Amino acid sequence: MHKLALLLRRQRAQDFFLHPGHIGLDVGQGLHTLGGDHQQLASAVGRIGLAPHPALGFQPPNHRARSRRVKGHPLGQTHLVDARAAQQGIQDGKLHGRDAGTGQLLGKNGQVGWELRRSLAPLGELLALDRSSTSHCGDLSNLEGLAQTVREFRPDVVVNAAAYTAVDKAETDSQTAFLVNELAPEALASVCAAIGAYLVHFSTDYVFDGSGQKPWLETDATAPLNVYGHSKLAGEKGIAEQGAKHVIFRTSWVYGTEGGNFAKTMLRLAQERERMTVINDQFGAPTAAALLADVTALALQASQPLTGIYHLAAAGETTWYAYADYVLAKAKALKPSLNYAVRDFVAVPTSNFPTPAKRPLNSRLNCSRLEQALQLKLPPWQAGVDAMLTKIL
């Protein structure tokens, strides 16, 4: 019998949030920097369970309702479970099932962390923590506390979905950025190596300099443009140096469904403002937190655990301007009663919005390595956005 030691009640989001997308938006009130680093976000629990996600267009291979043990795998399973069935077993915060391993999740209330609570639920006993947790330490600024929690709980898998993502603030707060993004992951990797646990960590396209137009490969040279990017790259290297079994997913332009996000802001401003200017020379793929969580869970069920760095983002590419334009058009189609005030919708370069931290222009990620390893096809970014708009409108 396995137990899910996981609080399912909604809580105010307090974590460092994972990998925000940033955009300058001129609406007559100066610069607004949008992303997880300054928003209080909480994702929904009531989505359908582990993939396939019809709305996201994600179809993993060999979807089965049954489970079987996989010898030597971190969580020892390859089953996919519908969350509705899983939720039927939830009693007093516990989910009852069989043949499970143990996991520890950090950053449980972040955009990705909340979705991971859903996707990891069928896989075994899960201790989900954030920086305000009192039963065990989930604060990435407390290195010894983090290590002590792992030593005491002795999980098979540690999933770190917490990070310092205040990109502009990091320029003047580098000590905290490196503490959370470098030293904490390194400490986790060290204790994971000592007890034989498998570490899952999330990184960012900001490790690259944003040059060129080709999607970045895992093997391409890194050259961060800002303190945040340097701290995340240092974290990747620190994990690798500890010798722990690990996988690092680099992603970009992540958004959650509930709470604030870029699309909701565009919809609100389009109804309030006559003029909007949006950056049109930064390229990437909006990536749903739910997609990251589902692929993570799928990776933990693979017959051969992933090792090293993999790129993980929705398929295709767009700019922030084109993304906003898509959102406004799609929302209007879904809800014709929307009344837009905007009459002047202008595309502008990044240079129109100077910020303390320089942003990469090319955030495209080549995810072929991951698709081949897991034998899957990542969905187009529009699929996740469509699902999100359908839910919020």
C-alpha positions in Angstrom: 0.0 0.0 0.0 1.4 3.4 -0.8 0.6 6.7 0.9 0.5 10.2 -0.6 1.6 12.5 2.2 0.3 15.5 0.3 -1.9 18.4 1.3 -4.5 18.9 -1.4 -6.1 22.0 0.0 -5.5 25.2 -1.9 -2.9 27.4 -0.4 -1.5 30.9 -1.2 1.4 30.5 -3.5 4.6 31.3 -1.6 7.4 29.5 -3.5 10.1 30.9 -5.7 8.4 30.3 -9.1 9.8 28.3 -11.9 11.1 29.9 -15.1 8.9 32.9 -16.0 8.4 34.4 -19.4 9.2 38.1 -19.5 7.8 40.8 -21.7 7.8 44.5 -21.8 4.3 45.9 -22.3 3.6 49.6 -22.9 0.1 50.4 -21.8 0.7 54.0 -20.7 1.7 53.1 -17.2 5.4 52.2 -17.8 7.0 48.8 -18.0 5.4 45.7 -16.7 7.5 42.6 -16.3 5.3 39.6 -16.4 6.3 36.2 -15.1 6.3 33.9 -12.1 8.9 35.9 -10.2 6.4 38.4 -9.0 3.0 36.8 -9.3 1.1 34.8 -6.7 0.1 31.8 -8.8 -1.7 28.6 -7.9 -2.6 25.9 -10.4 -5.7 23.7 -10.4 -5.8 20.2 -8.9 -8.9 19.2 -10.8 -7.3 18.5 -14.2 -7.5 15.1 -15.8 -4.8 12.8 -14.7 -1.5 11.8 -16.1 -1.3 12.0 -19.9 -2.8 11.6 -22.3 -4.1 15.1 -22.1 -6.6 15.5 -25.0 -6.7 19.2 -24.5 -2.9 19.6 -24.7 -2.5 17.2 -27.6 0.0 15.1 -25.7 0.0 11.4 -26.4 2.5 9.2 -24.6 3.3 5.8 -26.0 1.7 2.6 -24.7 -0.9 4.1 -22.5 -2.1 1.4 -20.1 -4.4 1.4 -17.1 -2.5 -1.4 -15.3 0.8 -1.0 -13.5 3.9 -3.2 -13.4 7.2 -2.9 -11.5 10.3 -2.0 -13.4 13.4 -3.3 -11.7 15.9 -0.7 -10.9 13.8 2.3 -11.8 13.5 5.2 -9.3 9.8 4.8 -8.7 9.6 1.2 -9.9 6.5 1.7 -12.1 5.3 2.2 -15.6 1.6 2.8 -15.1 -0.5 5.7 -16.1 -3.5 6.5 -13.8 -6.4 8.7 -14.4 -6.6 11.3 -11.6 -10.3 10.9 -11.2 -9.7 7.3 -10.2 -6.8 8.3 -8.0 -8.8 10.9 -6.2 -11.4 8.3 -5.2 -8.7 6.9 -2.9 -7.8 10.2 -1.2 -8.7 10.2 2.5 -7.3 12.7 5.0 -4.6 13.6 2.5 -3.6 10.1 1.7 -4.0 8.1 -1.5 -4.0 4.3 -1.3 -2.6 2.0 -3.9 0.1 -0.5 -4.5 3.7 -1.0 -5.7 5.0 2.4 -5.3 8.2 4.2 -4.5 8.8 7.4 -2.5 9.3 10.9 -3.7 10.1 14.3 -2.3 8.8 17.4 -4.1 10.2 20.9 -3.5 8.3 24.0 -4.6 4.9 22.4 -4.3 2.9 25.7 -4.7 4.8 27.0 -7.8 3.3 26.8 -11.3 5.0 23.5 -12.1 5.1 22.3 -8.5 1.3 22.4 -8.1 0.9 20.4 -11.4 3.5 17.9 -10.3 1.5 17.2 -7.2 -1.2 15.9 -9.6 1.0 14.1 -12.0 3.2 12.4 -9.4 0.2 11.3 -7.2 -0.2 7.9 -8.8 3.5 7.0 -8.6 3.9 6.6 -4.8 4.3 8.2 -1.5 5.1 11.9 -2.0 6.3 14.4 0.5 5.5 17.8 -1.0 7.1 20.8 0.5 7.6 24.6 0.0 9.7 27.2 1.8 7.0 27.7 4.4 6.6 24.0 5.3 7.0 23.3 9.0 6.9 19.5 9.2 10.1 19.2 7.2 12.4 21.8 5.6 11.5 22.8 2.0 13.4 26.1 2.0 16.1 26.2 -0.6 18.0 28.9 1.3 18.5 26.4 4.2 21.0 24.0 2.8 21.5 21.9 5.9 17.8 21.7 6.5 17.2 20.5 2.9 19.9 17.8 3.2 18.5 16.7 6.6 15.0 16.3 5.2 16.3 14.1 2.4 18.4 12.0 4.8 15.4 11.5 7.1 12.8 10.8 4.4 15.2 8.8 2.2 13.1 9.2 -1.0 13.8 7.2 -4.2 13.3 10.5 -6.1 13.7 14.1 -5.3 12.0 16.6 -7.7 13.1 20.2 -7.4 10.5 22.5 -8.8 11.6 25.6 -6.8 14.0 28.3 -8.0 14.9 32.0 -7.7 13.3 33.5 -10.8 13.3 37.3 -10.1 15.4 37.9 -13.2 15.7 41.7 -12.8 16.1 41.6 -9.0 18.9 39.0 -9.4 21.1 41.7 -10.9 21.4 43.3 -7.5 20.7 40.2 -5.4 23.1 37.7 -6.8 23.9 36.2 -3.4 20.4 34.9 -3.0 20.1 33.9 -6.7 23.2 31.7 -6.4 22.2 30.4 -3.0 18.9 29.1 -4.3 19.8 28.3 -7.9 23.3 26.9 -7.5 24.1 25.9 -3.9 20.7 24.4 -3.0 20.6 22.1 -6.1 24.2 21.1 -5.5 23.4 20.3 -1.8 20.4 18.2 -3.0 22.5 16.3 -5.5 25.2 15.6 -2.9 22.7 14.0 -0.4 21.0 12.2 -3.3 24.3 10.7 -4.3 24.9 9.6 -0.7 21.6 7.8 -0.4 21.2 6.6 -4.0 18.3 8.8 -4.8 17.4 10.1 -8.3 17.2 13.9 -8.7 14.9 15.7 -11.1 15.7 19.4 -11.6 14.4 22.2 -13.9 16.6 24.7 -15.7 16.1 27.4 -18.3 16.9 28.6 -21.8 18.6 31.6 -20.1 21.8 29.6 -19.9 22.2 30.5 -23.6 23.0 33.9 -25.0 19.9 34.1 -27.3 21.9 34.5 -30.5 21.0 33.1 -33.9 17.7 31.6 -35.0 18.1 27.9 -34.6 16.6 26.0 -31.7 19.2 25.3 -29.0 20.6 21.8 -28.6 21.6 20.4 -25.2 25.2 20.3 -26.5 25.4 23.9 -27.6 27.8 26.3 -25.8 26.3 28.1 -22.9 26.8 31.9 -22.4 24.2 33.5 -20.0 23.4 37.1 -20.5 22.3 37.9 -16.9 22.9 36.9 -13.3 19.8 34.6 -13.2 21.1 32.7 -16.2 24.6 32.3 -14.7 23.0 31.1 -11.4 21.0 28.4 -13.2 23.9 27.3 -15.2 26.0 27.0 -12.1 23.3 24.9 -10.6 23.4 22.5 -13.6 27.2 22.1 -13.2 26.9 21.7 -9.4 24.5 18.8 -9.8 26.6 17.1 -12.4 29.7 17.4 -10.2 28.1 15.5 -7.3 27.8 12.3 -9.2 24.1 11.7 -8.3 21.7 10.0 -10.7 19.9 12.9 -12.2 18.0 14.5 -15.0 17.8 18.2 -15.8 14.9 19.6 -17.9 15.6 23.0 -19.5 12.4 24.8 -20.4 11.2 28.3 -21.3 8.1 30.6 -21.3 6.3 28.5 -18.7 2.8 29.5 -17.7 0.2 28.1 -15.2 -3.5 27.9 -15.8 -4.8 29.6 -12.7 -3.7 32.7 -11.1 -2.1 35.4 -13.2 -0.5 34.7 -16.5 0.4 36.5 -19.8 -2.7 35.5 -21.6 -5.0 36.8 -18.9 -3.1 40.0 -18.7 -3.4 40.5 -22.5 -7.2 39.9 -22.3 -7.6 42.3 -19.4 -5.5 45.1 -21.0 -7.2 44.6 -24.4 -10.5 45.5 -22.7 -9.1 48.4 -20.8 -6.6 50.1 -23.1 -6.8 51.6 -26.6 -3.1 51.1 -27.3 -0.9 48.2 -26.6 2.7 47.6 -27.6 4.2 44.2 -27.3 7.7 42.9 -27.9 8.1 41.1 -31.2 11.8 40.1 -31.5 12.0 37.5 -28.7 11.2 34.0 -30.0 10.1 30.9 -28.0 7.3 28.5 -27.2 4.7 29.1 -24.5 4.9 25.9 -22.4 2.1 24.8 -20.0 3.2 23.8 -16.5 0.8 20.8 -16.9 2.9 19.6 -19.9 6.1 19.8 -17.9 4.5 17.9 -15.0 3.1 15.2 -17.2 6.3 14.6 -19.1 8.2 14.5 -15.8 5.9 11.8 -14.5 6.2 9.9 -17.8 10.0 10.1 -17.6 9.9 8.6 -14.1 8.1 5.6 -15.5 10.5 5.0 -18.4 12.2 1.6 -18.4 15.5 3.4 -18.5 15.8 6.6 -16.4 16.9 9.7 -18.3 20.4 10.9 -17.4 21.8 14.4 -18.0 20.2 17.4 -19.6 17.1 17.4 -21.8 15.2 20.2 -23.4 11.5 20.3 -22.7 9.1 22.8 -24.2 6.0 22.9 -26.4 6.6 22.5 -30.1 6.7 25.4 -32.5 7.7 29.0 -32.0 6.2 32.4 -31.7 7.0 35.9 -30.3 5.3 37.7 -27.4 3.5 39.9 -29.9 2.2 37.0 -32.0 1.4 35.1 -28.8 -0.8 38.0 -27.6 -2.4 38.3 -31.0 -3.2 34.6 -31.0 -4.7 34.9 -27.5 -6.9 37.8 -28.4 -8.2 36.2 -31.6 -8.8 32.8 -30.0 -10.5 34.3 -27.0 -12.8 36.3 -29.3 -13.7 33.1 -31.2 -14.4 31.3 -28.0 -16.4 34.1 -26.4 -17.8 36.5 -29.0 -19.2 38.7 -26.3 -15.7 40.0 -25.4 -15.5 43.7 -26.0 -12.0 44.9 -26.8 -11.1 48.5 -26.3 -7.7 48.2 -28.0 -7.5 49.9 -31.4 -3.8 50.2 -31.8 -1.9 47.0 -31.3 1.8 47.6 -32.1 4.8 45.2 -32.4 8.1 46.7 -31.0 11.7 45.5 -30.4 13.1 44.6 -27.0 15.2 47.7 -27.1 12.0 49.7 -26.5 11.9 48.3 -23.0 15.2 48.5 -21.2 15.4 46.3 -18.1 18.2 45.6 -15.6 18.7 42.1 -16.9 19.2 41.5 -20.6 16.8 38.9 -22.1 17.7 36.4 -24.8 16.1 37.0 -28.2 16.2 33.3 -29.1 14.6 31.0 -26.6 13.9 28.2 -29.0 14.7 24.8 -27.7 15.3 21.7 -29.7 13.5 18.9 -27.9 14.4 16.0 -30.3 16.6 14.2 -27.8 13.7 14.0 -25.3 11.2 13.0 -27.9 13.4 10.2 -29.0 14.2 9.0 -25.5 10.6 8.9 -24.4 9.1 8.0 -27.9 6.7 10.9 -27.8 5.7 13.9 -29.8 5.4 17.1 -27.9 2.2 19.2 -28.7 2.3 22.5 -30.5 2.2 25.5 -28.1 -1.2 26.5 -29.4 -2.8 23.4 -28.0 -1.9 24.3 -24.4 -2.9 27.9 -24.9 -6.2 26.8 -26.4 -6.9 24.5 -23.4 -6.0 27.3 -21.0 -8.3 29.8 -22.7 -11.2 27.3 -22.9 -10.9 26.9 -19.1 -10.6 30.5 -18.1 -13.2 32.0 -20.4 
